[in-house]
Amino acid sequence: MSRLFSTQPSLQRYRIPRALILLIPLLAFISVPLPVDASGLQEITEILSHPELYDRQEVMVTGQVTNIQLATNREGQPAYGFLLKSHAGTLKVISLGQAEVREGDQVIVEGVFSHHRQSGRTVIYNEIKALSIKPLNRLNPDLVG
């Protein structure tokens, strides 16, 4: 059969090294932190209005830290939680490690939103498991606003 009628695209035509082609699927698992960009922020009110759309999705929100509570998880690691308040609503935020925020701080939280989750007999609603928490007063001014 002639190459003219082949249904398989030829890799030679594009001169892509075979080693690179084998590495492409692995690149999907590499995570590079990106700088905080205000264009990616979601409004707390939007998340609270349509929580099913954001359930188990990564979100980025901003607000004021209130009601910080320190804890220890089941493995004995330090953890903490707080309420993230904006003019339009409140979300719970949880994170591992030492609390690096203070009461009243304005922060940007990036994490995975859960509309509801079960913790023993308790159901917890509208919570973000934080991947990063950045106080606005510690950010590079070029990245804010």
Biotite code that builds the C-alpha atoms (Angstrom):
import biotite.structure as struc

atoms = struc.array([
    struc.Atom([0.000, 0.000, 0.000], chain_id="A", res_id=1, res_name="MET", atom_name="CA", element="C"),
    struc.Atom([1.293, 3.429, -0.886], chain_id="A", res_id=2, res_name="SER", atom_name="CA", element="C"),
    struc.Atom([2.179, 5.979, 1.826], chain_id="A", res_id=3, res_name="ARG", atom_name="CA", element="C"),
    struc.Atom([-0.117, 8.438, 0.064], chain_id="A", res_id=4, res_name="LEU", atom_name="CA", element="C"),
    struc.Atom([-3.193, 6.605, 1.299], chain_id="A", res_id=5, res_name="PHE", atom_name="CA", element="C"),
    struc.Atom([-2.001, 5.732, 4.797], chain_id="A", res_id=6, res_name="SER", atom_name="CA", element="C"),
    struc.Atom([-4.471, 6.577, 7.568], chain_id="A", res_id=7, res_name="THR", atom_name="CA", element="C"),
    struc.Atom([-1.639, 6.786, 10.117], chain_id="A", res_id=8, res_name="GLN", atom_name="CA", element="C"),
    struc.Atom([0.150, 10.144, 10.284], chain_id="A", res_id=9, res_name="PRO", atom_name="CA", element="C"),
    struc.Atom([3.864, 9.827, 9.793], chain_id="A", res_id=10, res_name="SER", atom_name="CA", element="C"),
    struc.Atom([6.014, 11.058, 12.664], chain_id="A", res_id=11, res_name="LEU", atom_name="CA", element="C"),
    struc.Atom([8.910, 11.493, 10.270], chain_id="A", res_id=12, res_name="GLN", atom_name="CA", element="C"),
    struc.Atom([6.993, 14.222, 8.437], chain_id="A", res_id=13, res_name="ARG", atom_name="CA", element="C"),
    struc.Atom([7.067, 16.418, 11.561], chain_id="A", res_id=14, res_name="TYR", atom_name="CA", element="C"),
    struc.Atom([10.631, 15.485, 12.578], chain_id="A", res_id=15, res_name="ARG", atom_name="CA", element="C"),
    struc.Atom([9.663, 15.056, 16.238], chain_id="A", res_id=16, res_name="ILE", atom_name="CA", element="C"),
    struc.Atom([12.197, 12.977, 18.135], chain_id="A", res_id=17, res_name="PRO", atom_name="CA", element="C"),
    struc.Atom([10.663, 9.686, 19.259], chain_id="A", res_id=18, res_name="ARG", atom_name="CA", element="C"),
    struc.Atom([11.980, 10.225, 22.829], chain_id="A", res_id=19, res_name="ALA", atom_name="CA", element="C"),
    struc.Atom([9.985, 13.456, 23.083], chain_id="A", res_id=20, res_name="LEU", atom_name="CA", element="C"),
    struc.Atom([6.828, 11.727, 21.927], chain_id="A", res_id=21, res_name="ILE", atom_name="CA", element="C"),
    struc.Atom([7.251, 9.145, 24.675], chain_id="A", res_id=22, res_name="LEU", atom_name="CA", element="C"),
    struc.Atom([7.676, 11.903, 27.296], chain_id="A", res_id=23, res_name="LEU", atom_name="CA", element="C"),
    struc.Atom([4.570, 13.904, 26.359], chain_id="A", res_id=24, res_name="ILE", atom_name="CA", element="C"),
    struc.Atom([2.139, 11.826, 28.494], chain_id="A", res_id=25, res_name="PRO", atom_name="CA", element="C"),
    struc.Atom([4.444, 12.304, 31.507], chain_id="A", res_id=26, res_name="LEU", atom_name="CA", element="C"),
    struc.Atom([4.294, 16.090, 31.159], chain_id="A", res_id=27, res_name="LEU", atom_name="CA", element="C"),
    struc.Atom([0.631, 16.019, 32.200], chain_id="A", res_id=28, res_name="ALA", atom_name="CA", element="C"),
    struc.Atom([1.709, 14.979, 35.713], chain_id="A", res_id=29, res_name="PHE", atom_name="CA", element="C"),
    struc.Atom([4.239, 17.770, 36.214], chain_id="A", res_id=30, res_name="ILE", atom_name="CA", element="C"),
    struc.Atom([2.848, 20.695, 38.173], chain_id="A", res_id=31, res_name="SER", atom_name="CA", element="C"),
    struc.Atom([4.542, 24.058, 37.978], chain_id="A", res_id=32, res_name="VAL", atom_name="CA", element="C"),
    struc.Atom([3.270, 26.705, 40.398], chain_id="A", res_id=33, res_name="PRO", atom_name="CA", element="C"),
    struc.Atom([2.094, 29.791, 38.568], chain_id="A", res_id=34, res_name="LEU", atom_name="CA", element="C"),
    struc.Atom([2.119, 33.311, 39.944], chain_id="A", res_id=35, res_name="PRO", atom_name="CA", element="C"),
    struc.Atom([-1.114, 34.533, 41.485], chain_id="A", res_id=36, res_name="VAL", atom_name="CA", element="C"),
    struc.Atom([-3.178, 36.342, 38.869], chain_id="A", res_id=37, res_name="ASP", atom_name="CA", element="C"),
    struc.Atom([-6.352, 38.161, 39.861], chain_id="A", res_id=38, res_name="ALA", atom_name="CA", element="C"),
    struc.Atom([-8.053, 37.093, 36.627], chain_id="A", res_id=39, res_name="SER", atom_name="CA", element="C"),
    struc.Atom([-8.380, 33.528, 37.991], chain_id="A", res_id=40, res_name="GLY", atom_name="CA", element="C"),
    struc.Atom([-10.309, 34.549, 41.102], chain_id="A", res_id=41, res_name="LEU", atom_name="CA", element="C"),
    struc.Atom([-13.818, 33.254, 41.642], chain_id="A", res_id=42, res_name="GLN", atom_name="CA", element="C"),
    struc.Atom([-16.341, 35.167, 43.703], chain_id="A", res_id=43, res_name="GLU", atom_name="CA", element="C"),
    struc.Atom([-17.401, 33.465, 46.941], chain_id="A", res_id=44, res_name="ILE", atom_name="CA", element="C"),
    struc.Atom([-20.981, 34.417, 46.127], chain_id="A", res_id=45, res_name="THR", atom_name="CA", element="C"),
    struc.Atom([-20.760, 32.548, 42.782], chain_id="A", res_id=46, res_name="GLU", atom_name="CA", element="C"),
    struc.Atom([-19.432, 29.411, 44.478], chain_id="A", res_id=47, res_name="ILE", atom_name="CA", element="C"),
    struc.Atom([-22.141, 29.556, 47.163], chain_id="A", res_id=48, res_name="LEU", atom_name="CA", element="C"),
    struc.Atom([-24.859, 30.168, 44.538], chain_id="A", res_id=49, res_name="SER", atom_name="CA", element="C"),
    struc.Atom([-23.841, 27.128, 42.449], chain_id="A", res_id=50, res_name="HIS", atom_name="CA", element="C"),
    struc.Atom([-21.843, 24.808, 44.750], chain_id="A", res_id=51, res_name="PRO", atom_name="CA", element="C"),
    struc.Atom([-22.554, 21.722, 42.642], chain_id="A", res_id=52, res_name="GLU", atom_name="CA", element="C"),
    struc.Atom([-20.650, 23.282, 39.714], chain_id="A", res_id=53, res_name="LEU", atom_name="CA", element="C"),
    struc.Atom([-17.539, 23.789, 41.836], chain_id="A", res_id=54, res_name="TYR", atom_name="CA", element="C"),
    struc.Atom([-17.687, 20.542, 43.845], chain_id="A", res_id=55, res_name="ASP", atom_name="CA", element="C"),
    struc.Atom([-14.271, 18.815, 43.835], chain_id="A", res_id=56, res_name="ARG", atom_name="CA", element="C"),
    struc.Atom([-12.866, 21.549, 41.565], chain_id="A", res_id=57, res_name="GLN", atom_name="CA", element="C"),
    struc.Atom([-9.872, 23.797, 42.149], chain_id="A", res_id=58, res_name="GLU", atom_name="CA", element="C"),
    struc.Atom([-10.892, 27.324, 43.054], chain_id="A", res_id=59, res_name="VAL", atom_name="CA", element="C"),
    struc.Atom([-9.125, 30.591, 43.888], chain_id="A", res_id=60, res_name="MET", atom_name="CA", element="C"),
    struc.Atom([-10.910, 33.050, 46.175], chain_id="A", res_id=61, res_name="VAL", atom_name="CA", element="C"),
    struc.Atom([-10.047, 36.046, 48.299], chain_id="A", res_id=62, res_name="THR", atom_name="CA", element="C"),
    struc.Atom([-11.378, 37.252, 51.603], chain_id="A", res_id=63, res_name="GLY", atom_name="CA", element="C"),
    struc.Atom([-10.649, 38.050, 55.229], chain_id="A", res_id=64, res_name="GLN", atom_name="CA", element="C"),
    struc.Atom([-9.419, 35.443, 57.727], chain_id="A", res_id=65, res_name="VAL", atom_name="CA", element="C"),
    struc.Atom([-11.642, 35.047, 60.802], chain_id="A", res_id=66, res_name="THR", atom_name="CA", element="C"),
    struc.Atom([-12.100, 32.465, 63.542], chain_id="A", res_id=67, res_name="ASN", atom_name="CA", element="C"),
    struc.Atom([-8.731, 30.651, 63.191], chain_id="A", res_id=68, res_name="ILE", atom_name="CA", element="C"),
    struc.Atom([-8.699, 27.252, 64.895], chain_id="A", res_id=69, res_name="GLN", atom_name="CA", element="C"),
    struc.Atom([-5.588, 25.148, 65.405], chain_id="A", res_id=70, res_name="LEU", atom_name="CA", element="C"),
    struc.Atom([-5.818, 21.362, 65.313], chain_id="A", res_id=71, res_name="ALA", atom_name="CA", element="C"),
    struc.Atom([-3.917, 18.123, 64.800], chain_id="A", res_id=72, res_name="THR", atom_name="CA", element="C"),
    struc.Atom([-4.932, 15.589, 62.148], chain_id="A", res_id=73, res_name="ASN", atom_name="CA", element="C"),
    struc.Atom([-5.218, 11.815, 62.699], chain_id="A", res_id=74, res_name="ARG", atom_name="CA", element="C"),
    struc.Atom([-1.537, 11.327, 61.823], chain_id="A", res_id=75, res_name="GLU", atom_name="CA", element="C"),
    struc.Atom([-0.483, 13.856, 64.455], chain_id="A", res_id=76, res_name="GLY", atom_name="CA", element="C"),
    struc.Atom([0.423, 16.589, 61.966], chain_id="A", res_id=77, res_name="GLN", atom_name="CA", element="C"),
    struc.Atom([-0.432, 20.207, 62.762], chain_id="A", res_id=78, res_name="PRO", atom_name="CA", element="C"),
    struc.Atom([-3.442, 21.581, 60.887], chain_id="A", res_id=79, res_name="ALA", atom_name="CA", element="C"),
    struc.Atom([-5.652, 24.623, 61.060], chain_id="A", res_id=80, res_name="TYR", atom_name="CA", element="C"),
    struc.Atom([-8.870, 26.035, 59.737], chain_id="A", res_id=81, res_name="GLY", atom_name="CA", element="C"),
    struc.Atom([-10.560, 29.387, 59.472], chain_id="A", res_id=82, res_name="PHE", atom_name="CA", element="C"),
    struc.Atom([-13.541, 31.140, 57.977], chain_id="A", res_id=83, res_name="LEU", atom_name="CA", element="C"),
    struc.Atom([-12.889, 33.137, 54.825], chain_id="A", res_id=84, res_name="LEU", atom_name="CA", element="C"),
    struc.Atom([-15.298, 36.060, 54.715], chain_id="A", res_id=85, res_name="LYS", atom_name="CA", element="C"),
    struc.Atom([-16.135, 38.418, 51.902], chain_id="A", res_id=86, res_name="SER", atom_name="CA", element="C"),
    struc.Atom([-18.949, 40.936, 51.577], chain_id="A", res_id=87, res_name="HIS", atom_name="CA", element="C"),
    struc.Atom([-21.027, 38.233, 49.874], chain_id="A", res_id=88, res_name="ALA", atom_name="CA", element="C"),
    struc.Atom([-20.513, 35.131, 52.016], chain_id="A", res_id=89, res_name="GLY", atom_name="CA", element="C"),
    struc.Atom([-18.309, 32.811, 54.016], chain_id="A", res_id=90, res_name="THR", atom_name="CA", element="C"),
    struc.Atom([-16.420, 29.613, 53.205], chain_id="A", res_id=91, res_name="LEU", atom_name="CA", element="C"),
    struc.Atom([-14.524, 27.273, 55.522], chain_id="A", res_id=92, res_name="LYS", atom_name="CA", element="C"),
    struc.Atom([-10.819, 26.733, 54.748], chain_id="A", res_id=93, res_name="VAL", atom_name="CA", element="C"),
    struc.Atom([-8.675, 23.890, 56.098], chain_id="A", res_id=94, res_name="ILE", atom_name="CA", element="C"),
    struc.Atom([-4.946, 23.351, 55.660], chain_id="A", res_id=95, res_name="SER", atom_name="CA", element="C"),
    struc.Atom([-2.087, 21.227, 56.960], chain_id="A", res_id=96, res_name="LEU", atom_name="CA", element="C"),
    struc.Atom([0.914, 22.782, 58.684], chain_id="A", res_id=97, res_name="GLY", atom_name="CA", element="C"),
    struc.Atom([1.390, 25.738, 60.972], chain_id="A", res_id=98, res_name="GLN", atom_name="CA", element="C"),
    struc.Atom([-0.985, 28.666, 60.541], chain_id="A", res_id=99, res_name="ALA", atom_name="CA", element="C"),
    struc.Atom([0.848, 31.384, 58.635], chain_id="A", res_id=100, res_name="GLU", atom_name="CA", element="C"),
    struc.Atom([-2.107, 33.765, 58.668], chain_id="A", res_id=101, res_name="VAL", atom_name="CA", element="C"),
    struc.Atom([-3.517, 35.961, 61.376], chain_id="A", res_id=102, res_name="ARG", atom_name="CA", element="C"),
    struc.Atom([-6.995, 37.067, 62.322], chain_id="A", res_id=103, res_name="GLU", atom_name="CA", element="C"),
    struc.Atom([-8.057, 39.867, 59.968], chain_id="A", res_id=104, res_name="GLY", atom_name="CA", element="C"),
    struc.Atom([-5.530, 39.094, 57.194], chain_id="A", res_id=105, res_name="ASP", atom_name="CA", element="C"),
    struc.Atom([-6.735, 39.524, 53.613], chain_id="A", res_id=106, res_name="GLN", atom_name="CA", element="C"),
    struc.Atom([-5.678, 36.378, 51.734], chain_id="A", res_id=107, res_name="VAL", atom_name="CA", element="C"),
    struc.Atom([-5.923, 34.546, 48.439], chain_id="A", res_id=108, res_name="ILE", atom_name="CA", element="C"),
    struc.Atom([-6.764, 30.864, 48.898], chain_id="A", res_id=109, res_name="VAL", atom_name="CA", element="C"),
    struc.Atom([-6.199, 28.272, 46.191], chain_id="A", res_id=110, res_name="GLU", atom_name="CA", element="C"),
    struc.Atom([-7.587, 24.821, 46.848], chain_id="A", res_id=111, res_name="GLY", atom_name="CA", element="C"),
    struc.Atom([-10.183, 22.157, 46.179], chain_id="A", res_id=112, res_name="VAL", atom_name="CA", element="C"),
    struc.Atom([-13.769, 23.066, 47.017], chain_id="A", res_id=113, res_name="PHE", atom_name="CA", element="C"),
    struc.Atom([-16.153, 20.497, 48.553], chain_id="A", res_id=114, res_name="SER", atom_name="CA", element="C"),
    struc.Atom([-19.859, 21.231, 48.584], chain_id="A", res_id=115, res_name="HIS", atom_name="CA", element="C"),
    struc.Atom([-20.231, 18.726, 51.418], chain_id="A", res_id=116, res_name="HIS", atom_name="CA", element="C"),
    struc.Atom([-18.187, 15.970, 53.012], chain_id="A", res_id=117, res_name="ARG", atom_name="CA", element="C"),
    struc.Atom([-18.764, 13.510, 55.817], chain_id="A", res_id=118, res_name="GLN", atom_name="CA", element="C"),
    struc.Atom([-16.519, 13.582, 58.890], chain_id="A", res_id=119, res_name="SER", atom_name="CA", element="C"),
    struc.Atom([-17.795, 10.920, 61.257], chain_id="A", res_id=120, res_name="GLY", atom_name="CA", element="C"),
    struc.Atom([-21.395, 11.850, 62.007], chain_id="A", res_id=121, res_name="ARG", atom_name="CA", element="C"),
    struc.Atom([-20.869, 15.445, 60.960], chain_id="A", res_id=122, res_name="THR", atom_name="CA", element="C"),
    struc.Atom([-21.531, 16.794, 57.462], chain_id="A", res_id=123, res_name="VAL", atom_name="CA", element="C"),
    struc.Atom([-19.327, 19.746, 56.560], chain_id="A", res_id=124, res_name="ILE", atom_name="CA", element="C"),
    struc.Atom([-20.576, 22.129, 53.879], chain_id="A", res_id=125, res_name="TYR", atom_name="CA", element="C"),
    struc.Atom([-18.791, 24.602, 51.611], chain_id="A", res_id=126, res_name="ASN", atom_name="CA", element="C"),
    struc.Atom([-15.185, 23.930, 52.493], chain_id="A", res_id=127, res_name="GLU", atom_name="CA", element="C"),
    struc.Atom([-11.895, 24.498, 50.675], chain_id="A", res_id=128, res_name="ILE", atom_name="CA", element="C"),
    struc.Atom([-8.950, 22.187, 51.309], chain_id="A", res_id=129, res_name="LYS", atom_name="CA", element="C"),
    struc.Atom([-6.200, 24.722, 50.737], chain_id="A", res_id=130, res_name="ALA", atom_name="CA", element="C"),
    struc.Atom([-3.265, 24.050, 48.443], chain_id="A", res_id=131, res_name="LEU", atom_name="CA", element="C"),
    struc.Atom([-1.896, 27.534, 49.072], chain_id="A", res_id=132, res_name="SER", atom_name="CA", element="C"),
    struc.Atom([-2.819, 30.509, 51.241], chain_id="A", res_id=133, res_name="ILE", atom_name="CA", element="C"),
    struc.Atom([-1.156, 33.813, 50.412], chain_id="A", res_id=134, res_name="LYS", atom_name="CA", element="C"),
    struc.Atom([-1.635, 36.904, 52.567], chain_id="A", res_id=135, res_name="PRO", atom_name="CA", element="C"),
    struc.Atom([-2.144, 39.890, 50.254], chain_id="A", res_id=136, res_name="LEU", atom_name="CA", element="C"),
    struc.Atom([0.259, 42.058, 52.258], chain_id="A", res_id=137, res_name="ASN", atom_name="CA", element="C"),
    struc.Atom([3.097, 39.604, 51.438], chain_id="A", res_id=138, res_name="ARG", atom_name="CA", element="C"),
    struc.Atom([2.493, 39.351, 47.693], chain_id="A", res_id=139, res_name="LEU", atom_name="CA", element="C"),
    struc.Atom([4.530, 41.039, 45.000], chain_id="A", res_id=140, res_name="ASN", atom_name="CA", element="C"),
    struc.Atom([2.713, 44.364, 44.296], chain_id="A", res_id=141, res_name="PRO", atom_name="CA", element="C"),
    struc.Atom([3.011, 43.735, 40.539], chain_id="A", res_id=142, res_name="ASP", atom_name="CA", element="C"),
    struc.Atom([0.781, 40.667, 40.910], chain_id="A", res_id=143, res_name="LEU", atom_name="CA", element="C"),
    struc.Atom([-2.005, 42.351, 42.886], chain_id="A", res_id=144, res_name="VAL", atom_name="CA", element="C"),
    struc.Atom([-4.835, 44.217, 41.281], chain_id="A", res_id=145, res_name="GLY", atom_name="CA", element="C"),
])
